[in-house]
Structure formats: structure tokens, C-alpha cells
Amino acid sequence: MAIHTHSRDRIPEVGLRGLFQRARLDENLPTDHRLSIVYRIGAGLMGVALIVFGVFGVIQRIGFFSTGDNTVAGLNSNGALSWLSIVVGLLLFAGMIKGGNFASTLNLTVGVLFVLSGFYNLAVLETGANFLAFRIQNVLFSFVVGLILMCFGMYGRVSGRLPHDNPYWRARHPEQAAEEDRLREADTRWERVSDDARAPRTRAGSPRRS
């Protein structure tokens, strides 16, 4: 008894609702464990990088809303950007600790915010609204970090052919997932019955062979 699925059924319903569809990740399961590790790595790496950048900015005692040329690790900075980087970095570090769907959604959300921040600061680069002292290198850095976080957050979550044991596919297709579980259990029971039927049986009272 095999489970047959059409290729069109393997295509997830992606969109804002599908992208942020919540799923329960059980880290005792191989697929879920692998996904959670990827989410933790993404949040941890980016979190540490932002914390280090922010700490160096704080150590230099740059003015909170200074818009001068104050370089930290090749990027322009001020006190406000330094502390904001530390806060976001700590948030990502918390996501690394928690893991699972929380880390995935956090990576995705923060990644989108970084990309939007890059566009906003690019628009106000030469104006008085540039209170975070962004320069073009900061804008590029914001785009790069945002895209990296989005990639980590969408890993195993958005694809044209998600496997049916993927927790996000199961969250989007609960009825089909339940039906496949039922068929799989029935298939397992049938195999057990078949194995028992093929197993040799010893007749009661039959003479022993020397």
C-alpha cells in the first residue's frame, strides 16, 4: 500500500500567509532538527557580528546622533546606530538560543527590516533625516545582512518541492498530512501482518528432530 502524490500537490501555497505559516518543529525528528540548526546558525552569526560592531562603536564614545565621519570596522556609525546594533544582535542571539520556528521567523522578519532600512537610508543619505549616519557602505551592508538573514529564515520553508515530512508543508496542508499519516500507519500494519504470515510456525505436538 503506497502513498502516491501528484507533483502539483508538492508545490506549497507561498505568499505572505504561507511564508509566515507557523509550524511546530520537533528537534527529535531529523528533518526538524536539521532545519533548526540552520536557523540557529544564521541568527547566531549575524547576531554576534552586530553585537561586535555595536560594542566597538560604544567604546569609541561617538556622539549619539553624530553625523560625522566616524568609522567602525569600515562602516560609518554613531551612538544611536551602535546601541541599535547591539539590541538587534541580542535579539538574534536570543533567536539562536530558542531555535525552531521562532528563529526562522525572526531571521526572516529582521532580514526584511534590514532590506527596508537599506532602501530608506539610501533615500535620506544626503539629508537631515539621516540620523543613523549612514553612508553608502552602510546601505550595502544593510542589504547584504538582510538578504543573508532572509535566506537563513526561508531555508526549508519556501521551495517549489518541499518534502511531505517538512513541518512547514504539513502546516500548510494539515488534512493531506493527516491522510498520509493514516495511510502510512495502515501500510506499516499491513507489512507486519504479511511478515507474521510468512514466518514459519511450529506445530504443537510435532516430533523433535535430532
C-alpha positions as CSV (number, residue, x, y, z in Angstrom):
1,M,0.0,0.0,0.0
2,A,2.0,3.0,-1.2
3,I,1.2,6.7,-0.9
4,H,1.0,8.4,-4.3
5,T,1.1,12.2,-4.7
6,H,1.0,14.4,-7.8
7,S,3.8,16.8,-8.4
8,R,1.4,19.7,-8.3
9,D,0.4,18.8,-4.7
10,R,4.1,19.2,-3.7
11,I,4.0,22.9,-4.6
12,P,3.4,24.9,-1.4
13,E,1.0,27.9,-1.3
14,V,3.5,30.6,-0.8
15,G,2.6,34.2,-0.2
16,L,2.7,36.3,3.0
17,R,0.4,33.9,4.7
18,G,2.2,30.8,3.5
19,L,5.6,32.4,4.2
20,F,4.8,33.2,7.8
21,Q,2.8,30.0,8.4
22,R,3.6,28.7,11.8
23,A,4.8,25.2,12.3
24,R,5.8,23.1,15.3
25,L,9.4,21.9,14.9
26,D,10.2,18.8,16.9
27,E,14.0,18.7,17.2
28,N,13.9,15.0,17.9
29,L,12.9,14.5,14.3
30,P,15.8,14.5,11.8
31,T,14.2,17.0,9.3
32,D,13.1,19.4,12.0
33,H,16.4,19.2,13.8
34,R,18.4,20.0,10.6
35,L,16.1,23.0,9.9
36,S,16.5,24.3,13.4
37,I,20.3,24.1,13.3
38,V,20.3,26.2,10.1
39,Y,18.1,28.8,11.7
40,R,20.3,28.9,14.9
41,I,23.5,29.3,12.8
42,G,22.0,32.2,10.8
43,A,20.7,34.1,13.9
44,G,23.9,33.4,15.8
45,L,26.4,34.6,13.2
46,M,24.5,37.8,12.3
47,G,23.8,38.4,16.0
48,V,27.4,38.2,17.0
49,A,28.5,40.4,14.1
50,L,26.0,43.1,15.0
51,I,26.9,43.0,18.7
52,V,30.7,43.3,17.9
53,F,30.0,46.2,15.6
54,G,27.9,48.0,18.2
55,V,30.3,47.4,21.1
56,F,33.2,48.9,19.1
57,G,31.0,51.9,18.3
58,V,30.1,52.4,22.0
59,I,33.8,52.0,23.1
60,Q,34.7,54.9,20.7
61,R,32.2,57.1,22.6
62,I,30.8,58.6,19.4
63,G,28.0,61.1,19.8
64,F,24.6,59.6,19.9
65,F,23.3,61.4,16.8
66,S,26.6,62.4,15.4
67,T,26.6,62.6,11.6
68,G,30.3,63.0,11.1
69,D,32.8,60.5,9.6
70,N,33.2,58.1,12.5
71,T,34.2,54.7,11.1
72,V,33.8,51.4,12.9
73,A,35.0,48.3,11.1
74,G,34.8,50.1,7.7
75,L,31.3,51.3,8.4
76,N,30.1,54.8,9.5
77,S,28.5,54.9,12.8
78,N,27.2,56.9,15.7
79,G,25.9,56.2,19.2
80,A,22.4,55.5,18.1
81,L,23.4,53.0,15.4
82,S,25.8,51.3,17.8
83,W,23.2,50.7,20.5
84,L,20.6,49.7,17.9
85,S,23.0,47.2,16.5
86,I,23.6,45.7,20.0
87,V,19.8,45.4,20.7
88,V,19.2,43.7,17.3
89,G,22.2,41.5,17.8
90,L,21.0,40.4,21.2
91,L,17.5,39.7,19.8
92,L,19.1,37.5,17.1
93,F,21.2,35.8,19.7
94,A,18.0,35.0,21.7
95,G,16.6,33.5,18.5
96,M,19.7,31.3,18.2
97,I,19.1,30.0,21.7
98,K,15.4,29.3,21.2
99,G,15.8,27.9,17.7
100,G,12.9,26.3,15.9
101,N,10.1,28.2,14.1
102,F,10.9,31.3,16.3
103,A,14.4,31.6,15.0
104,S,13.2,31.1,11.4
105,T,10.5,33.8,11.6
106,L,12.9,36.1,13.5
107,N,15.6,35.7,10.8
108,L,13.0,36.4,8.1
109,T,11.5,39.4,9.8
110,V,14.8,41.1,10.8
111,G,16.1,40.3,7.3
112,V,13.1,42.1,5.7
113,L,13.6,45.1,8.1
114,F,17.3,45.3,7.1
115,V,16.4,45.5,3.4
116,L,13.8,48.1,4.0
117,S,16.2,50.0,6.2
118,G,18.7,50.0,3.3
119,F,16.2,51.5,0.9
120,Y,15.1,54.1,3.5
121,N,18.6,55.2,4.3
122,L,19.6,55.2,0.7
123,A,16.7,57.7,0.1
124,V,17.8,60.0,3.0
125,L,21.6,59.6,2.5
126,E,22.3,63.2,1.9
127,T,19.5,64.8,4.0
128,G,19.0,65.8,7.7
129,A,16.8,62.6,8.2
130,N,20.0,60.5,8.1
131,F,20.1,60.4,11.9
132,L,22.0,57.0,11.9
133,A,24.9,58.5,10.0
134,F,24.6,56.0,7.1
135,R,27.0,56.1,4.2
136,I,26.8,54.1,1.0
137,Q,28.8,51.3,2.6
138,N,26.2,51.1,5.4
139,V,23.5,50.8,2.9
140,L,25.2,47.9,1.1
141,F,25.9,46.2,4.4
142,S,22.2,46.5,5.3
143,F,21.2,44.9,2.0
144,V,23.7,42.1,2.4
145,V,22.8,41.3,6.0
146,G,19.1,41.5,5.2
147,L,19.4,39.1,2.3
148,I,21.6,36.6,4.3
149,L,19.0,36.6,7.2
150,M,16.2,36.1,4.8
151,C,17.9,33.2,3.1
152,F,18.5,31.6,6.5
153,G,14.9,32.3,7.6
154,M,13.4,30.8,4.4
155,Y,15.6,27.7,4.3
156,G,13.3,24.6,4.2
157,R,10.3,26.9,4.3
158,V,9.9,28.1,0.8
159,S,10.5,25.9,-2.2
160,G,8.8,24.5,-5.2
161,R,9.0,20.9,-4.0
162,L,9.0,20.7,-0.2
163,P,9.1,17.1,1.0
164,H,6.0,15.9,2.8
165,D,7.8,15.3,6.1
166,N,8.7,19.0,6.1
167,P,6.9,20.7,9.1
168,Y,6.0,23.8,7.0
169,W,4.5,21.7,4.3
170,R,2.5,19.8,6.9
171,A,1.3,23.1,8.5
172,R,0.1,24.3,5.1
173,H,-1.6,21.0,4.3
174,P,-2.9,19.6,7.6
175,E,-5.7,17.5,6.0
176,Q,-3.4,15.9,3.4
177,A,-0.7,15.4,6.0
178,A,-3.1,13.6,8.3
179,E,-4.4,11.4,5.5
180,E,-0.8,10.4,4.5
181,D,-0.1,9.6,8.2
182,R,-3.1,7.3,8.3
183,L,-2.1,5.6,5.1
184,R,1.4,5.2,6.3
185,E,0.2,3.6,9.6
186,A,-2.0,1.3,7.6
187,D,0.8,0.3,5.3
188,T,3.0,-0.4,8.4
189,R,0.3,-2.6,9.9
190,W,-0.2,-4.5,6.6
191,E,3.6,-5.2,6.4
192,R,3.6,-6.5,9.9
193,V,0.7,-8.9,9.2
194,S,2.4,-10.1,6.0
195,D,5.6,-10.7,7.9
196,D,3.8,-12.7,10.5
197,A,2.0,-14.7,7.9
198,R,5.3,-15.6,6.2
199,A,7.1,-16.5,9.4
200,P,7.5,-20.4,9.9
201,R,5.2,-21.9,12.6
202,T,6.0,-24.9,14.8
203,R,3.1,-27.3,15.1
204,A,2.1,-28.4,18.6
205,G,2.9,-32.0,19.4
206,S,5.2,-32.5,16.4
207,P,8.2,-34.8,17.0
208,R,11.5,-33.2,17.7
209,R,14.3,-33.6,15.1
210,S,17.5,-34.9,16.4
